């Protein structure tokens, strides 16, 4: 519940109407006398609290995640084409009034994590974001990538992938959005089991449709993901029969199995962020996969390459990518 500011708390730019920053679009509303989350009386010293929304917004904007002891890792380990960097991160499952469990009938074994907007704001848009291979939704429960725009009305849904026996890994059980039939060690796109991909697509589509009913429009629902989650999320995005609000993907690509030429999303904002030194999803074949979208008539695709970055990205970089994408989305709401 930050105090009323004379300038933006994230970037110090002047404020416009309704306390919206003229540069980064962050809303800077005046503080309530009671907490919007728990109704506790306002503490005049709360601006010195390192975990206050203001401090969190500032850290997200500057990329400083040093105060967060959980170093979330959501991407595949470069030493194994499909093994995640850190499958044990974020074991702190404490929830608060803004973090709820989200159940859907098509994923009854794995409830999603729901991150409500901060400051008691009414949701303006919703992002359904899929984690990487071998991970769970907990990888992004405390991610600073969502902090800045949750203060502007972003609602986030984080599903967890089902556990599959991975054929390419001799039947080892892993959280996965689809099954791998081959492991080419990053040299080329692997063959996948399309039946398992279809199961994920049905689950994600059900969540997207539920969010659209909640917000009143499919155009206010975004899809995104990291690594394998990026690939699976884009498949559900491209195939969805309704025009959605946008797509954001980290260190991933469109799958060969995903049809794109007749998609309803061809004029919807779509962003892919990849690492220039990624050895798991190499640019030699990832870049052409993304370029195929433009050849198929996708008019709002943005592809950015971070030089020297491998498949294991950082919270700081993912926050930068997410803020850049969401700034474009919120500017058009």
N, C-alpha and C positions, 0 to 999 in steps of 0.2 A: 504494500500500500504506500507507494512513494509519495513524498510531498509534492505539491504543485511546483513545477519548474518554470523558470523564465526562458530556458532554452532546453533543447533535447538532452535527455539524460544519457543517451548513447553516443551522440556525435557532436553535441553542443551547437547544432545549427538552430536558427530561429524557428519558433513554432507558428503554425498557421491556424486555421479554424479547427475547433474541437480538439485543440492541443496536439494536432498532428504535425510531426516534424516535416519541414519543407524539403529536407534532403533525403532522409532514410525512411520516412513514413511512419516511424514509431509514434504511437499515441502516448502522451504524457498527461494523463488525467490528474486532477487534484485529488489529494488523499481523502478517504472517508474517515469518519471519526471512529469507526470500528473496522476490524479486519474483514475483508470480503470473503475470506475462506472460513474462518472459525468464529467470527463475531466477537473476538477479544478486543477490549478497549485499546485504542492506539497508544503506543509507547513513543514518546517524543524522541527517544534515542534510537529508534529502530533503523534510522538511516545509517547508523554505524554498524549494523548487523551485516556481517559478510555474506549471509545467505538471504538478504532482503531481495525482493524483486528488482530493485534498482541496481544493486550490486551484481545480480545475476545477469541483468540486461547489459550492464557495462562490460562484464567479463565475456559475454557471448559476442558483443560487438568487437571487442579488442582481440578475441581469440585466446584470452588468458584463462586456461582451465586448470591452473596449478593448484587452486584451492579445492578442487574436486579430487578426492583420493581415489575414486574409481576411474581407472584409465580404460574407458570402454573400447573394445575392439570388435568390429563387426565384419571384418573381411577375411577372405580365404588366405591361409598361410602360404607364403611364396615357396616354402620348402616342400609343400604338397599341393598339387593343383586344386584340391577341393577341401583341405583342412583349414579351419578357421584359426586366426592368429591367437585368440585367447577365448576359449570356450567357457572359462570359469569366471569371467568378469561379472560384476554387478550382482553379487549374491545377496546384496542388501535388498530385501523385498518389502521394506517398510513402505506403507502407502500413506497418503494424506487425503484431504478432502478433494484435491484436484486430480488424484490418480485413482481410477476405479477399474474394476474388472468389467470386461465387455464380452458378453456371451453371444454367440451366433449359432444357429442350428446346424450349419454345415461344418462347424469346427468344434463340436461339443467336447472333444478331448482336450482342447487347448484354448482357454479363454484368452482374449486379447487384453492388452493393457490399454486403458483409455486415459489420455492426458487432457484434461479440460483446460480452457483458456484461463490465464491468470486474472487476478483482480476482479473476479466475478463477472467477467465480460460474457456477453452472449456470443456463441460461436458465429464467426463470419464465414469461415471456410474450414474444411476438414481434410486432413492428410492421412491417408492409409499408407503406412511405410513398412516394408518387409526387410527383415534382417538378413544377414549373410548365411552361407552354408555352415552347418554344425553349430549354429548359435540359437538363441531364443529371443523373445521380445525384451527380456531383461537387459540385453545389450544396449538398448536405447531408452530404457526407463528414465535414466537421469542424464541423458545426453544434452549438452548445451546447444546442440544444433537447432532445437525447437524453442529455446527460452525466449529469444527476442520477440518472435512473432506470436507466441502464446500470450504475450502482453498486449497484443493487438487483436486478439480474437481467434487465434488458430487453435483448433482442436485436433489432436493426434490419436490415431488408432494404430496400435502395434500388435499385430497377430504373431503367433508362434507357429513355425512350420511343423508338420507332422514328423514322426520318426519313421524313417524308411531304411530298408536293408539295401545298401548301395552296391549295385552289381559290380561297378568298376573297382570297388574296394573289398572284394571278396565277401560281400554280404555283411560288412560291418554296419551296425545301426547308427544312423546319424539324423539329426534334425535337418530336413531338406525339403525344398519347395518342389523338387522333381528329382527323379532318379538319374544317375549317370551310368551309361552303358559302356563308356570308354574313358580313358584318362590319357590324353595326349600331352600331358605335362606342359600345357600352355602353348604348344606349337600351333594348335588350331582348335576351333570350336569342337567340343566333345559331342558325341551322339547321346541323346537323352531319351528317356521313356515318356512318350507323349501322353500316355494314360495318366501318369502321376501329375504331369503338368496340367492336364484337364481338370483333375480333382482340385488342385490349388486354384485354378482359374475360377471354378464354381464357387469356392469358398470366398475368394477375394471379391468376386462380383456381388455376392450376397452382402458382404460388408459395405461395399460401395453403395449399393442400392439402399441399404438401411440408413447410411449417412445422408444420402440424397433426400430420403423422406424426412429425416430429422432437420435438415437445413432448408428444405423446400425446393432444391434444384440439384440435378446432377452436375451442373456447371459450377457448383461450389465445392465439389469433391475433387481432391488431388490424389494421384497415386505416385508412389516412389519406392525405392529400395536400394540396397547395397549389394554388390557382387551378384551372387545367385539370386538374391532378392530383387535386384534391379531387373534381371532378365525375366523373372516370373511376373513381376509387377507390370513390366512393359507389355508382356503377352496379354495380361488381363485388360490393360489399358487400351491397347490397339484393337482388341476384339469386342470391347464393350459396345452395345448397340446405341447407347446414348452419348451425346457429346459431353465430355467431362471437362474439368477446369484446368488440368495441366498434369505434367509428369516430370519427375526429377529422379535421375539415376546416378549412383556413385559406382565407379570402377566396374561397370557392366556394359551390356550391349543388347541389341535386339537379337532374338534367337532366329535361327534359320526356319524353325517351325512356325514362327509367328507371321501370319499374313498381314501385309501392310497396304496393299494397293487400293483396297476398298474401305479402309478404316474411316470411321466417323471423326477420328482425332487428327486428321491431316492438317487442320488449321488451328490446332490447339497448342499453346506453349509447351515445349518439350525440351528438356535440358539433360545432357549427358556430361558427366565430369569424370575424367580418367587420368591415370598417372602415366607420364612419359616413359617411366622405367618399369612398368608393370610386366612381370614375367609370367603371371598367371593368366591374365587376359591381355595378350600382347596387342599393341597398336597395329601390327602388320595385318591382322585380320579383324580386329575390333573396329578400326576406323572405317574400312569398307562396309562393314555391317551397318554402321550409323549413316554413312553416305547413301546407302540404298534407300533410306527414307526420303531424302531430297529427290532422288530419281523417281520415287513413287508419288511425288506431289505433296510431300509434307512441307509446309511453308514456314513453320515457326520452330524449326529444330535448331538448338544451339549446342555445339560441342566444344568443350574446353579441355585442354591438355595441360596438366601441371608438370613442368619439367622436373626430372629427377625423382619423381614420386613413384613408389612401387605399389603393389596391391594392398599393402598394409597402411592405410591412411591414418591420419591423426584426427582427434576430436576438433582441434583448431581448424584444420583444413576443411573438414566436413561442415563445421559451423559456418565457415566463410562461403562455401558452396551453397549451403541451404539458405543463408541470408540473401545471397545474390538472387537465387531463384525466387524466393518468396517475396522479395521486394518488387519484382516484376508483377507477380500475381496480385499482391495487395494494392498496388498502384492502379489496377484496373477494376477493383471491386467497387 
